Amino acid sequence: CALRVSSAGQRTASSTQSVFSVAACIASLCFSFQLHHQGFVHDLDQHCYKPVEWFPAGNIMAQPRVLMLQELNRTMARMVAALHHIKKQQETLNKPDAKLLGELQSASGAVRGMLSNIHCALCLLGTVTSPTADIPERPPIMRAFQHKIEGCKVLWNYKVIVTAF
């Protein structure tokens, strides 16, 4: 990732980097930290590399532009909620200064930035949509390991979709 860190400790991108390339960088770091903190070194196929039902299936880039942007808008709106759940769960498992928590916060900011850009693009195309941020309800009682797997799957799918751009 070619991100600079400012004197204030914030990541900045060069003027040639798009919001998606910054998001892809953050997604990769976030996924890596998630793997490290959760101890998922083996059996990634079994635990993490699984689809998430609210992520688009297939290549959304092949869709007409408006449909692709609408699908991306819905997905990123749900991603904001999912990142909130993952961060909340990780706060109970990690120290407050854990790198993973910082990466989750950065990912949330990147997703919000993408949502803003997507919304602007849809407005310019004459299409205004209100994204739904609902994600499927979680079972009321989930073991910590199930939360870890869910977070791993969401972050892997997020990484895949943003690196496609």
Backbone hydrogen bonds, N-H to C=O, Kabsch-Sander energy under -0.5 kcal/mol:
donor,donor_aa,acceptor,acceptor_aa,energy
3,L,1,C,-0.7
4,R,12,T,-2.2
6,S,4,R,-0.5
6,S,10,Q,-3.3
9,G,6,S,-2.2
12,T,4,R,-2.6
17,Q,14,S,-1.8
22,V,18,S,-1.8
23,A,19,V,-2.5
24,A,20,F,-2.7
25,C,21,S,-1.9
26,I,22,V,-2.5
27,A,23,A,-2.9
28,S,24,A,-2.2
29,L,25,C,-2.3
30,C,26,I,-2.9
31,F,27,A,-2.6
32,S,28,S,-2.4
33,F,29,L,-2.7
34,Q,30,C,-2.4
35,L,31,F,-2.5
36,H,32,S,-2.5
37,H,33,F,-3.1
38,Q,34,Q,-2.0
39,G,35,L,-1.1
40,F,35,L,-1.5
41,V,39,G,-1.6
47,H,43,D,-1.9
48,C,44,L,-2.1
49,Y,44,L,-2.3
50,K,48,C,-2.5
55,F,52,V,-2.2
60,I,58,G,-0.9
62,A,59,N,-1.2
63,Q,60,I,-1.3
68,M,64,P,-2.7
69,L,65,R,-2.7
70,Q,66,V,-2.4
71,E,67,L,-2.5
72,L,68,M,-2.5
73,N,69,L,-2.5
74,R,70,Q,-2.3
75,T,71,E,-2.4
76,M,72,L,-2.8
77,A,73,N,-1.9
78,R,74,R,-1.9
79,M,75,T,-2.0
80,V,76,M,-1.7
81,A,77,A,-1.1
82,A,78,R,-2.4
83,L,79,M,-3.1
84,H,80,V,-1.8
85,H,81,A,-2.1
86,I,82,A,-2.7
87,K,83,L,-2.8
88,K,84,H,-2.4
89,Q,85,H,-2.3
90,Q,86,I,-2.7
91,E,87,K,-2.1
92,T,88,K,-0.7
92,T,89,Q,-0.8
93,L,89,Q,-0.5
93,L,90,Q,-0.7
94,N,90,Q,-1.7
98,A,95,K,-2.1
101,L,98,A,-0.6
102,G,98,A,-1.3
103,E,99,K,-2.5
104,L,100,L,-2.5
105,Q,101,L,-1.9
106,S,102,G,-2.3
107,A,103,E,-2.7
108,S,104,L,-2.1
109,G,105,Q,-2.0
110,A,106,S,-2.4
111,V,107,A,-2.5
112,R,108,S,-2.2
113,G,109,G,-2.1
114,M,110,A,-2.4
115,L,111,V,-2.7
116,S,112,R,-2.0
117,N,113,G,-2.2
118,I,114,M,-3.0
119,H,115,L,-2.7
120,C,116,S,-2.2
121,A,117,N,-2.4
122,L,118,I,-2.6
123,C,119,H,-2.3
124,L,120,C,-2.5
125,L,121,A,-1.4
126,G,123,C,-1.6
127,T,122,L,-3.1
128,V,126,G,-0.5
129,T,127,T,-0.5
133,A,131,P,-0.5
142,M,140,P,-0.6
147,H,143,R,-1.8
148,K,144,A,-2.3
149,I,145,F,-2.4
150,E,146,Q,-2.5
151,G,147,H,-2.7
152,C,148,K,-2.4
153,K,149,I,-2.6
154,V,150,E,-2.5
155,L,151,G,-2.5
156,W,152,C,-2.2
157,N,153,K,-2.5
158,Y,154,V,-2.5
159,K,155,L,-2.4
160,V,156,W,-2.4
161,I,157,N,-2.4
162,V,158,Y,-2.4
163,T,159,K,-2.0
164,A,160,V,-0.9
165,F,162,V,-0.8
